[in-house]
Amino acid sequence: MIATLLAGLSTGAVYALVAFGYNLTWLTTRALNFAQGAFMVAGMFLTITMYERGVPFPAALVVLAVAGALVAAVELVLAVRPVLSKDGHGELVTTLGVTIMIQGVILLLVAEDVRQVPFFGPEGLIDVPGGRVAPAELILIGVTVAIGLLAHLYTRRSRAGLAAMALSEDREAAMVLGVNTARFSFVTFMASGALGFVVAPFVGPKTFAIAGLALLLAIKGFVALAVGGLGSQIGALIGGLGVGVVEALVVRGLGADWQNASVFVLFVLVMTLRPRGLFGEVKERTV
């Protein structure tokens, strides 16, 4: 049973990492970047390329961060900002288009659609009650929890994080108070791209590098965000880990055929019983 829970937590950690990126862009631009999963997949293939060329792991992380920030900056300028001022959520369509473009570029440049991502840490398996678990999965869980806690402290305690919260509450009022909204949104969007690429070496040993994985990550990351509550990084963490555990328990009890269905049943239940998510806040405004 412990092995099943750890497997579920490591899978859920992947969904939580995607949800963290969603929250970053939502807080400052009110846009959900559905290319967050594609960033992660592109980072996996870039990780493999650098590993094959002997790039040290610390240097690889720097390259991944810079590459992710640049890709996100281009996406913001070309695919997000042109539709933000219009009614509705056009960025959902344009960022999905970016996902498809990234998948296409990967398939053009990489001969194999599925590749194993090398793990930088210890090999082998660790015995736990009910089975075995890979060290890569434990490290993935630890990294995700650390990022979630740091992101929560950043948004609730730091000056920049409080400015991001102000932007999410009332963009016009934040501008009056001196927040440079355009620059702040640009930097935060780049941070979300850097995050998606940098976590790829931790996620890849769990999922493998698969070009078509981006859309699945985008969807399940969104479910994790909805379960946890939009705008809450702790909610994204708990929601992602929870979705992963539900998947693992359902697969163990009912079989793999029910894995994806269980996620959407959970999504429907949460949206019906608590539409704002487990940690979402009800906003009241006096008119």
Secondary structure, 3 states (H helix, E strand, C coil): CHHHHHHHHHHHHHHHHHHHHHHHHHHHHCCCCCCHHHHHHHHHHHHHHHHHCCCCHHHHHHHHHHHHHHHHHHHHHHHHHHHHCCCCCCHHHHHHHHHHHHHHHHHHHCCCCEECCCCCCCCCCEEECCEEECHHHHHHHHHHHHHHHHHHHHHHHCHHHHHHHHHHHCHHHHHHCCCCHHHHHHHHHHHHHHHHHHCHHHHHHHHCEECCHHHHHHHHHHHHHHHHCCCCHHHHHHHHHHHHHHHHHHHHHHCHHHHHHHHHHHHHHHHHHCCCCCCCCCCCCCC
